[in-house]
């Protein structure tokens, strides 16, 4: 019992820390429809698994050397388990000084980041915090030079914006492999309404400035949108369930390969009719994925932005894979600047964590027109070509309908483990025949007695040359296959890819860029 007084003080300090910013601040948090950081940890983490680090850090008040109170740090960090897997957790406590980034006690965030890197564990940020505060200048008696944060890049990083997130925490939201926000309670911006008012003289609400309308649907800053915090935490767990703990692990080691009870030899009859003969007629791309991927395994990433390309994680015979498919129901599936940006990030993500890539290609080409020209579609296209060529992970492309132009080139890679097959519905070329005839045969058409009839005559002649079997005769396409055999073939490819992936473990030579 010699140290009982100290143990009593320890318990007293723990109780003070757990009060966070006090009942008034907690009530305000709840009135805004938000959970506190400790409620969030209880909802996210496996029960009883959270091991807090730095619980005692805070600003203490003494009277005659007797502890009166401790205002805890506004950053809560520690280890916890998500579905049995250890992760490093960093959460902002908005009830304590609004979670101001420069008002934390010590460098708790830096400690958590270094721990994730050094222990090779996934890193989860629960962001509900502002950036710097001028109050800090008064407290420390000086200003300070901003410094760059260090974010782990060799372990999966997830950021969840769960409130008004500004300044450095807003950048942290993007320094991640996956981020999300919650409808109705989340906003994201470099500077909030008061800063905008001071800089631009513009009156604007925090919702108008940075809610899901601008960050998810328009800017593509945030990947996924949850209806509530519970759904957000489910998204975090599901995203991590496809990835290893770090770049030195095989994706099937942790998390383990999943037993899906889905026959790898399954052949879906609807695949022979799923692509319409009419080239301008759409189809359901998700139906293609459902017929080939392990059942109910597809997790879509960034569904509301760059919508001409659908992408996400899935499983093939239990193995984690990256998946892409063009969406013919949005911009005809053509790649615009938004889709190109989204694809580049996804390629980097899969390459970083050694997930094989499966691409169901139906690419009509880069989006044309004055609006895309203003956005820089040519440079965006060049970036996509370079990003494709830099990848190393095993990659298989199944050409299900079309490949045209430079965007069509982005289905292939000259080196590494790469496989390409086509369905009988496939067609391709440097450009579409209808537009190409108008350009290449302009004089012939104009000088004919019946220009419209002449154009149709030329198009009919060229259409006869567009059969994929003629391309196969020249070995310009390696294989044309029965669509019903796609799942068995892809399962075999992914199984064989595991041996190649073992030779690629470790950090990617091309760092992941947000």
C-alpha positions as MATLAB code, in Angstrom:
seq = 'XXXXXXXXXXXXXXXXXXXXXXXXXXXXXXXXXXXXXXXXXXXXXXXXXXXXXXXXXXXXXXXXXXXXXXXXXXXXXXXXXXXXXXXXXXXXXXXXXXXXXXXXXXXXXXXXXXXXXXXXXXXXXXXXXXXXXXXXXXXXXXXXXXXXXXXXXXXXXXXXXXXXXXXXXXXXXXXXXXXXXXXXXXXXXXXXXXXXXXXXXXXXXXXXXXXXXXXXXXXXXXXXXXXXXXXXXXXXXXXXXXXXXXXXXXXXXXXXXXXXXXXXXXXXXXXXXXXXXXXXXXXXXXXXXXXXXXXXXXXXXXXXXXXXXXXXXXXXXXXXXXXXXXXXXXXXXXXXXXXXXXXXXXXXXXXXXXXXXXXXXXXXXXXXXXXXXXXXXXXXXXXXXXXXXXXXXXXXXXXXXXXXXXXXXXXXXXXXXXXXXXXXXXXXXXXXXXXXXXXXXXXXXXXXXXXXXXXXXXXXXXXXXXXXXXXXXXXXXXXXXXXXXXXXXXXXXXXXXXXXXXXXXXXXXXXXXX';
ca = [
       0.000    0.000    0.000;
       3.089    2.255   -0.039;
       2.123    3.813   -3.366;
      -1.630    3.998   -2.804;
      -1.690    7.843   -2.757;
      -0.106    7.918   -6.183;
      -2.505    5.296   -7.472;
      -5.402    7.360   -6.129;
      -4.037   10.384   -7.971;
      -3.626    8.320  -11.126;
      -7.287    7.305  -11.011;
      -8.293   10.900  -10.285;
      -6.364   12.118  -13.332;
      -7.917    9.427  -15.527;
     -11.413   10.536  -14.494;
     -10.542   14.153  -15.283;
      -9.269   13.163  -18.750;
     -12.379   11.161  -19.497;
     -14.558   14.235  -18.854;
     -13.013   15.699  -22.035;
     -14.095   19.339  -22.387;
     -16.830   19.093  -19.763;
     -20.533   18.435  -19.859;
     -21.383   21.699  -21.605;
     -19.086   20.882  -24.502;
     -20.398   17.324  -24.665;
     -23.991   18.579  -24.779;
     -23.136   20.954  -27.639;
     -21.482   18.083  -29.505;
     -24.614   15.980  -29.162;
     -26.853   18.888  -30.186;
     -24.893   19.071  -33.425;
     -25.698   15.417  -34.081;
     -22.142   14.259  -33.362;
     -20.648   11.715  -31.017;
     -17.764   12.518  -28.703;
     -14.366   11.019  -29.423;
     -14.767    8.429  -26.661;
     -18.208    7.424  -27.909;
     -16.723    7.076  -31.374;
     -13.939    4.825  -30.139;
     -16.456    2.649  -28.289;
     -18.506    2.305  -31.495;
     -15.556    1.685  -33.835;
     -13.169   -0.503  -31.853;
     -13.674   -4.103  -30.787;
     -15.104   -4.078  -27.276;
     -12.442   -3.541  -24.617;
      -9.588   -3.378  -27.129;
      -8.647    0.321  -26.925;
      -5.314    0.936  -25.195;
      -4.921    4.683  -24.815;
      -1.522    6.332  -25.021;
      -0.946    9.679  -23.317;
      -4.194    9.723  -21.322;
      -2.539   11.858  -18.638;
      -1.347   14.583  -21.029;
      -3.102   17.862  -20.275;
      -2.954   21.336  -18.774;
      -3.144   20.956  -14.995;
      -4.311   23.482  -12.426;
      -2.826   23.423   -8.910;
      -3.617   25.246   -5.670;
      -0.845   25.066   -3.089;
       0.664   22.186   -5.065;
      -2.585   20.259   -4.839;
      -4.143   19.106   -8.121;
      -7.458   20.849   -8.791;
      -8.205   19.989  -12.393;
      -6.663   18.820  -15.666;
      -7.888   20.027  -19.041;
      -7.031   17.008  -21.193;
      -5.346   17.068  -24.547;
      -7.698   17.475  -27.484;
      -6.062   14.519  -29.225;
      -6.764   10.932  -28.186;
      -4.389    8.261  -29.497;
      -3.799    4.590  -28.881;
      -3.994    1.028  -30.126;
      -7.229   -0.837  -30.747;
      -8.570   -3.794  -32.689;
     -10.958   -3.626  -35.648;
     -12.482   -7.033  -36.292;
      -9.530   -8.566  -34.484;
      -6.824   -6.568  -36.315;
      -4.584   -4.115  -34.483;
      -4.562   -0.523  -35.736;
      -3.204    2.783  -34.466;
      -6.013    5.244  -33.772;
      -5.848    9.047  -33.612;
      -8.991   10.991  -32.759;
      -9.754   14.674  -32.373;
     -11.663   15.708  -29.233;
     -13.703   18.668  -30.466;
     -15.077   19.349  -26.981;
     -11.575   20.508  -25.950;
     -10.778   23.838  -27.639;
     -12.493   22.735  -30.829;
      -9.767   20.151  -31.421;
      -7.402   22.933  -32.537;
      -4.381   21.272  -34.148;
      -1.844   23.534  -32.471;
      -3.467   23.262  -29.030;
      -2.697   19.617  -28.430;
      -0.402   18.688  -25.543;
       2.897   17.458  -26.868;
       3.095   15.814  -30.261;
       0.538   13.053  -29.716;
      -0.431   12.954  -33.390;
       3.204   12.644  -34.422;
       3.683    9.878  -31.886;
       0.743    7.960  -33.353;
       1.982    8.427  -36.924;
       5.478    7.249  -36.036;
       4.012    4.291  -34.212;
       2.008    3.256  -37.274;
       5.154    3.486  -39.425;
       7.512    1.759  -37.010;
       5.097   -0.931  -35.858;
       3.852   -1.419  -39.440;
       0.196   -1.102  -38.511;
      -2.785    0.538  -40.254;
      -3.465    4.098  -39.126;
      -6.979    5.499  -38.609;
      -7.720    9.190  -38.095;
     -11.082   10.320  -36.704;
     -11.032   13.997  -37.613;
     -13.203   16.537  -35.825;
     -10.826   19.429  -35.447;
      -9.814   22.875  -36.560;
      -6.368   23.966  -37.635;
      -4.243   26.555  -35.892;
      -5.672   29.108  -33.470;
      -4.310   32.581  -32.771;
      -4.952   31.895  -29.076;
      -1.907   29.650  -29.193;
       0.335   32.624  -30.040;
      -0.702   34.303  -26.784;
      -0.191   31.149  -24.770;
       3.307   30.366  -26.075;
       4.387   33.993  -26.350;
       5.408   33.802  -30.003;
       4.342   32.703  -33.453;
       5.801   29.624  -35.121;
       6.764   28.344  -38.549;
       4.348   25.732  -39.969;
       5.919   22.327  -40.576;
       4.946   19.446  -42.818;
       3.206   16.453  -41.250;
       4.707   12.999  -41.725;
       2.080   10.494  -42.838;
       2.719    6.745  -43.008;
       2.845    5.491  -46.582;
       3.882    1.911  -45.954;
       0.749    1.002  -43.984;
      -2.887    1.707  -44.893;
      -4.115    5.115  -43.739;
      -7.812    6.012  -43.390;
      -9.166    9.453  -42.533;
     -12.771   10.078  -41.501;
     -14.042   13.667  -41.405;
     -16.641   13.606  -38.640;
     -17.273   17.309  -38.105;
     -15.973   20.696  -39.219;
     -12.399   19.961  -40.278;
     -10.164   22.891  -41.196;
      -6.506   23.731  -41.720;
      -3.959   21.004  -41.068;
      -6.582   18.381  -40.142;
      -8.265   19.054  -43.508;
      -4.993   18.227  -45.245;
      -4.710   15.131  -43.053;
      -8.068   14.083  -44.468;
      -6.392   13.844  -47.888;
      -3.083   12.403  -46.688;
      -4.707    8.992  -46.653;
      -5.307    6.016  -48.886;
      -9.052    6.305  -48.244;
     -11.194    9.033  -46.741;
     -14.846    9.589  -46.012;
     -17.275   12.049  -44.474;
     -20.749   11.882  -42.924;
     -23.803   13.516  -44.472;
     -25.128   16.433  -42.470;
     -22.329   16.755  -39.879;
     -19.079   16.927  -41.874;
     -17.436   19.856  -43.600;
     -13.915   20.157  -44.967;
     -11.969   23.292  -45.926;
      -8.499   24.880  -45.632;
     -10.086   27.891  -43.927;
     -13.575   28.233  -42.494;
     -16.208   30.960  -42.996;
     -14.450   33.561  -40.781;
     -11.239   33.130  -42.786;
     -13.146   33.376  -46.073;
     -14.885   36.516  -44.817;
     -11.585   38.134  -43.852;
      -9.816   37.148  -47.085;
     -12.576   37.600  -49.655;
     -15.323   39.570  -47.938;
     -17.692   36.697  -48.684;
     -20.407   35.599  -46.277;
     -20.848   31.845  -46.522;
     -21.959   29.037  -44.235;
     -19.686   26.144  -43.366;
     -22.118   23.821  -45.177;
     -22.040   25.879  -48.380;
     -18.273   26.016  -48.158;
     -17.338   22.427  -47.452;
     -20.057   19.822  -47.058;
     -20.530   16.760  -49.267;
     -21.834   18.823  -52.192;
     -18.423   20.323  -52.900;
     -16.127   17.722  -51.345;
     -17.711   14.463  -52.542;
     -19.859   15.217  -55.593;
     -17.992   18.142  -57.210;
     -14.371   18.222  -56.110;
     -13.745   14.550  -55.426;
     -11.713   15.516  -52.352;
     -13.467   12.869  -50.249;
     -13.933    9.313  -51.493;
     -17.065    7.984  -49.821;
     -20.093    9.443  -48.072;
     -21.772    7.778  -45.072;
     -25.300    8.470  -43.887;
     -24.242    8.363  -40.235;
     -21.212    7.717  -38.046;
     -21.993    4.041  -37.577;
     -21.991    3.513  -41.356;
     -18.738    5.470  -41.571;
     -17.078    3.085  -39.116;
     -18.377    0.104  -41.066;
     -16.793    1.593  -44.216;
     -13.459    1.976  -42.435;
     -13.472   -1.674  -41.360;
     -14.540   -2.894  -44.776;
     -11.881   -0.876  -46.603;
      -9.139   -2.217  -44.349;
     -10.452   -5.770  -44.704;
      -9.061   -5.928  -48.258;
      -5.565   -4.694  -47.375;
      -2.531   -6.098  -45.567;
      -1.191   -4.412  -42.442;
       1.755   -3.038  -44.417;
       3.564   -3.226  -47.744;
       5.801   -6.075  -46.549;
       2.847   -8.435  -46.127;
       0.952  -10.317  -48.788;
      -2.657   -9.120  -49.023;
      -3.949  -12.551  -47.971;
      -1.790  -12.744  -44.839;
      -3.513  -10.036  -42.814;
      -6.385   -9.884  -43.339;
      -6.526  -13.583  -44.100;
      -7.837  -14.901  -47.368;
     -11.620  -15.129  -47.131;
     -13.564  -18.332  -47.727;
     -16.414  -17.071  -49.906;
     -18.022  -20.425  -50.763;
     -18.301  -19.146  -54.325;
     -17.268  -21.767  -56.878;
     -14.259  -20.500  -58.887;
     -15.595  -22.488  -61.852;
     -18.965  -20.713  -61.803;
     -20.178  -19.806  -65.319;
     -22.985  -17.253  -65.672;
     -25.156  -17.745  -68.765;
     -26.284  -14.106  -68.861;
     -22.761  -12.994  -69.811;
     -23.265  -14.007  -73.454;
     -26.093  -11.481  -73.801;
     -25.166   -8.797  -71.286;
     -23.435   -6.552  -73.880;
     -25.973   -5.270  -76.461;
     -25.220   -5.494  -80.175;
     -26.341   -1.879  -80.556;
     -23.159    0.104  -79.852;
     -24.961    3.087  -78.355;
     -27.120    1.029  -76.017;
     -26.140    0.862  -72.371;
     -26.066   -2.023  -69.905;
     -25.602   -2.507  -66.179;
     -21.853   -2.640  -65.412;
     -22.531   -3.849  -61.861;
     -24.238   -6.904  -63.349;
     -20.966   -7.740  -65.133;
     -19.068   -7.493  -61.848;
     -21.647   -9.555  -59.969;
     -21.361  -12.359  -62.507;
     -17.575  -12.664  -62.197;
     -16.396  -11.453  -58.778;
     -16.950  -13.386  -55.569;
     -20.556  -12.778  -54.581;
     -21.239   -9.639  -52.508;
     -17.526   -8.827  -52.323;
     -17.369   -5.563  -54.292;
     -16.625   -2.418  -52.246;
     -16.899    0.678  -54.423;
     -14.546    3.594  -53.798;
     -15.333    7.185  -54.842;
     -18.724    6.310  -56.343;
     -19.970    9.907  -56.648;
     -17.026   11.426  -58.547;
     -15.530   10.552  -61.913;
     -18.609    8.440  -62.483;
     -17.657    7.226  -65.961;
     -15.337    4.724  -64.262;
     -16.495    2.384  -61.495;
     -13.708    1.070  -59.288;
     -13.102   -0.530  -55.917;
     -11.929   -3.589  -54.049;
     -13.335   -7.090  -54.411;
     -12.375  -10.711  -53.936;
     -11.629  -13.407  -56.462;
     -11.648  -16.921  -55.009;
     -11.104  -15.270  -51.626;
      -8.131  -13.104  -52.674;
      -8.263   -9.296  -52.484;
      -8.116   -7.537  -55.867;
      -8.609   -4.125  -57.377;
     -11.386   -3.839  -59.963;
     -12.272   -1.256  -62.628;
     -15.020   -1.092  -65.241;
     -16.180    1.716  -67.522;
     -19.692    2.975  -66.868;
     -21.489    3.287  -70.225;
     -24.388    5.058  -68.517;
     -22.312    8.139  -67.672;
     -20.548   10.052  -70.469;
     -20.785    6.819  -72.430;
     -17.987    5.471  -70.246;
     -15.421    7.924  -71.652;
     -12.627    9.089  -69.377;
     -12.870   12.745  -68.358;
     -10.473   14.685  -66.110;
     -12.336   13.638  -62.958;
     -12.305    9.947  -63.846;
      -8.638   10.123  -64.840;
      -7.675   11.611  -61.469;
      -9.677    8.947  -59.669;
      -8.113    6.126  -61.708;
      -4.551    7.323  -61.062;
      -5.066    7.315  -57.293;
      -6.596    3.849  -57.438;
      -3.768    2.414  -59.526;
      -1.270    3.785  -57.007;
      -3.275    2.347  -54.113;
      -3.410   -1.162  -55.560;
       0.243   -1.045  -56.562;
       1.298    0.144  -53.102;
      -0.395   -2.753  -51.331;
       0.165   -5.399  -54.022;
      -3.387   -6.088  -55.160;
      -3.827   -7.599  -58.637;
      -5.770   -5.355  -61.036;
      -8.792   -6.589  -63.001;
     -10.043   -4.160  -65.635;
     -13.246   -4.761  -67.596;
     -12.583   -2.399  -70.487;
     -15.265   -0.538  -72.410;
     -13.351    2.649  -73.179;
     -14.651    4.923  -75.970;
     -11.751    7.341  -75.446;
     -10.983   10.522  -73.570;
     -13.940   12.858  -73.231;
     -13.889   15.549  -75.919;
     -15.361   19.044  -76.079;
     -14.630   22.585  -74.899;
     -15.382   21.983  -71.212;
     -12.852   19.171  -70.914;
     -10.363   21.215  -72.923;
     -10.610   23.988  -70.342;
      -9.989   21.468  -67.564;
      -6.842   20.171  -69.265;
      -7.954   16.791  -70.587;
      -4.810   16.356  -72.701;
      -2.429   16.693  -69.770;
      -4.735   14.605  -67.586;
      -4.652   11.902  -70.252;
      -0.870   11.997  -70.388;
      -0.733   11.562  -66.610;
      -2.991    8.517  -66.832;
      -0.773    6.938  -69.477;
       2.305    7.464  -67.270;
       0.550    6.154  -64.161;
      -0.512    3.009  -66.012;
       3.011    2.357  -67.283;
       4.515    2.773  -63.804;
       2.409    0.066  -62.162;
       3.944   -3.277  -61.245;
       1.090   -5.385  -59.839;
      -0.275   -8.282  -61.895;
      -2.892   -6.905  -64.266;
      -5.525   -8.517  -66.443;
      -7.696   -6.615  -68.921;
     -10.906   -8.134  -70.258;
     -12.072   -6.091  -73.257;
     -15.814   -6.443  -73.044;
     -16.859   -3.857  -75.623;
     -14.487   -1.191  -76.978;
     -11.056    0.406  -76.807;
     -10.402    3.641  -78.671;
      -7.746    6.303  -78.759;
      -5.096    7.085  -76.171;
      -7.516    6.319  -73.346;
      -7.888    2.874  -74.868;
      -4.135    2.436  -74.574;
      -4.454    2.658  -70.789;
      -5.730   -0.912  -70.563;
      -2.268   -2.335  -71.239;
       1.263   -2.364  -69.886;
       4.316   -3.619  -71.774;
       6.065   -5.282  -68.820;
       5.372   -7.382  -65.760;
       2.625   -9.955  -65.321;
       0.002   -8.746  -67.784;
      -2.776  -10.661  -69.528;
      -5.309   -9.460  -72.086;
      -8.389  -11.190  -73.462;
     -11.455  -10.006  -75.364;
     -15.067  -10.980  -75.614;
     -16.629  -11.414  -79.094;
     -18.469   -8.119  -78.438;
     -15.186   -6.185  -78.525;
     -14.104   -3.583  -81.086;
     -11.212   -1.113  -81.151;
      -9.103    1.303  -83.076;
      -7.300    4.617  -83.040;
     -10.660    6.324  -83.406;
     -14.317    5.480  -83.998;
     -15.221    4.656  -87.595;
     -18.151    7.106  -87.779;
     -16.062   10.118  -86.781;
     -12.974    8.864  -88.566;
     -14.701    8.521  -91.920;
     -15.862   12.140  -91.802;
     -12.264   13.257  -91.266;
     -10.288   10.833  -93.436;
     -12.657   10.732  -96.416;
     -13.878   14.323  -96.317;
     -12.967   15.120  -99.954;
     -14.243   11.793 -101.343;
     -17.574   12.274  -99.586;
     -17.921   15.931 -100.570;
     -17.180   15.254 -104.274;
     -19.663   12.343 -104.583;
     -23.131   12.749 -106.113;
     -24.757   11.585 -102.850;
     -22.465   12.458  -99.883;
     -24.667   10.775  -97.254;
     -24.860    7.531  -99.224;
     -21.103    7.645  -99.905;
     -20.317    8.040  -96.214;
     -22.537    5.064  -95.320;
     -20.854    2.997  -98.044;
     -17.391    3.711  -96.649;
     -18.500    3.093  -93.062;
     -20.053   -0.257  -94.042;
     -16.819   -1.332  -95.725;
     -14.743   -0.388  -92.673;
     -17.197   -1.973  -90.243;
     -16.532   -5.289  -91.946;
     -12.857   -4.866  -91.013;
     -13.719   -4.171  -87.359;
     -14.413   -7.797  -86.454;
     -12.234   -8.794  -83.465;
     -11.467  -12.055  -85.246;
      -9.536  -10.174  -87.957;
      -7.417   -8.622  -85.202;
      -6.868  -12.076  -83.724;
      -5.678  -13.348  -87.090;
      -2.788  -10.879  -86.830;
      -2.169  -11.826  -83.156;
      -2.931   -8.239  -82.180;
      -5.300   -9.644  -79.561;
      -4.032  -12.705  -77.748;
      -7.331  -14.412  -77.019;
     -11.043  -14.086  -77.751;
     -13.052  -16.040  -75.219;
     -16.541  -17.153  -74.320;
     -17.679  -14.560  -71.726;
     -19.045  -17.373  -69.561;
     -15.493  -18.631  -69.001;
     -14.338  -15.306  -67.553;
     -14.665  -16.093  -63.847;
     -12.737  -19.402  -64.011;
     -10.016  -17.707  -66.071;
      -9.730  -14.711  -63.700;
      -9.634  -16.989  -60.649;
      -6.720  -18.885  -62.156;
      -4.904  -15.654  -63.040;
      -5.256  -14.238  -59.518;
      -4.085  -17.498  -57.993;
      -0.984  -17.493  -60.218;
      -0.395  -13.802  -59.432;
       0.364  -14.552  -55.783;
       3.799  -15.932  -56.666;
       4.657  -12.726  -58.556;
       3.377  -10.520  -55.741;
       5.786  -12.187  -53.316;
       8.658  -10.766  -55.376;
       7.239   -7.209  -55.155;
       6.819   -6.870  -51.386;
       8.071   -3.683  -49.763;
       7.563   -0.006  -50.615;
       6.652    0.895  -54.170;
       9.379    2.688  -56.154;
       6.707    5.298  -56.978;
       5.381    6.855  -53.740;
       1.621    7.110  -53.314;
       0.329   10.620  -54.018;
      -3.055   11.797  -52.678;
];
